[in-house]
Amino acid sequence: MKKIATLTAAAALLAIAVTPEALSQPGPQRRGAGWGYGSSYVRNYDPKTVQTVSGQVVTVGKFKPEKGAGPGIHLMLKTEKESIPVHLGPAWYVENQESTIEAGDKIEVKGSRITFQEKPAIIAAEVKKGDEVLKLRDEAGTPMWAGWRRR
């Protein structure tokens, strides 16, 4: 009985030490890499360059934003003026949302226009498809997946 109480107390301490905030932060060996709020890729989002574009989805696929990051979801959007890559977010987050985006869909994207690998791209804050809205970032550009486990 004493061992069970000790194990329960140890588990409770571990649960307190490993908070959702701690889980959402990049670890020391990965600081700056990946999809964490402090990563260099995530910091590319600039609220001063936000614009809204509409068009048709040509392709949906995966990409790696930087070395050490897990795969992300991106799509190629054909607008009246151009075809431009739109980066949505980490695959694990996007694939767990109710909204789905597929080739052929007509969508509206609000996001930050950036240069990624020396080419124009948009980091999406939200994607509207019909009456559905896939929210990916807040007005300041903070990713919705930062702290997603807390919801």
Residue pairs with C-beta under 8 A, 6 or more apart in sequence:
20 147
20 149
20 150
21 147
21 150
23 149
24 36
24 37
24 145
24 146
24 147
24 148
24 149
25 36
25 37
25 38
26 32
26 33
26 34
26 36
26 38
26 39
30 36
30 68
31 38
32 38
32 39
32 40
33 39
33 40
33 66
33 67
33 68
33 69
34 66
34 68
34 69
34 70
35 41
35 42
35 65
35 69
35 70
35 72
35 89
35 90
35 93
35 143
35 145
36 42
36 146
37 142
37 143
37 146
39 65
39 66
39 69
40 66
41 65
41 66
41 69
42 143
44 112
44 114
44 116
44 123
45 111
45 112
45 114
45 123
45 125
45 137
45 141
46 112
46 114
46 141
47 112
47 139
47 140
47 141
49 112
49 113
49 114
50 110
50 111
50 112
50 113
50 125
51 110
51 111
51 113
51 122
52 108
52 109
52 110
53 77
53 79
53 84
53 108
53 109
53 122
54 79
54 106
54 107
54 108
54 109
55 77
55 78
55 79
55 80
55 106
55 107
56 77
56 78
56 104
56 105
56 106
56 107
57 75
57 76
57 77
57 78
57 101
57 102
57 103
57 104
57 105
57 106
57 107
58 75
58 76
58 77
58 78
58 83
58 103
59 75
59 76
59 103
60 73
60 74
60 75
60 101
60 102
60 103
61 73
61 74
61 75
62 71
62 72
62 73
62 74
62 91
63 71
63 72
63 73
63 74
63 87
64 70
64 71
64 72
65 72
65 87
65 116
69 90
70 90
70 91
70 92
71 90
71 91
72 87
72 88
72 89
72 90
72 91
72 94
73 87
73 88
73 89
73 90
73 91
73 94
73 95
74 85
74 86
74 87
74 88
74 121
75 85
75 86
75 88
75 101
76 83
76 84
76 85
76 86
77 83
77 84
77 85
77 86
77 107
77 109
77 122
82 120
84 120
84 121
84 122
85 116
85 119
85 120
85 121
85 122
86 109
86 111
86 121
86 122
86 123
86 124
86 127
87 116
87 121
87 122
87 123
87 124
88 94
88 101
88 124
88 127
88 134
88 136
89 124
89 136
89 143
89 144
89 145
90 145
93 144
93 145
93 148
94 134
94 136
97 134
98 132
99 127
99 129
99 132
99 133
99 134
101 107
101 127
101 129
101 134
105 129
106 129
107 127
107 128
107 129
108 127
108 128
109 122
109 124
109 126
109 127
109 128
110 124
110 125
110 126
110 127
110 128
111 122
111 123
111 124
111 125
111 126
111 137
112 122
112 123
112 125
112 141
113 120
113 121
113 122
114 120
114 121
114 122
114 123
115 121
123 137
124 134
124 136
124 137
125 135
125 136
125 137
125 138
125 139
125 141
126 133
126 134
126 135
126 136
126 137
127 133
127 134
127 136
128 134
135 144
136 143
136 144
137 143
137 144
138 144
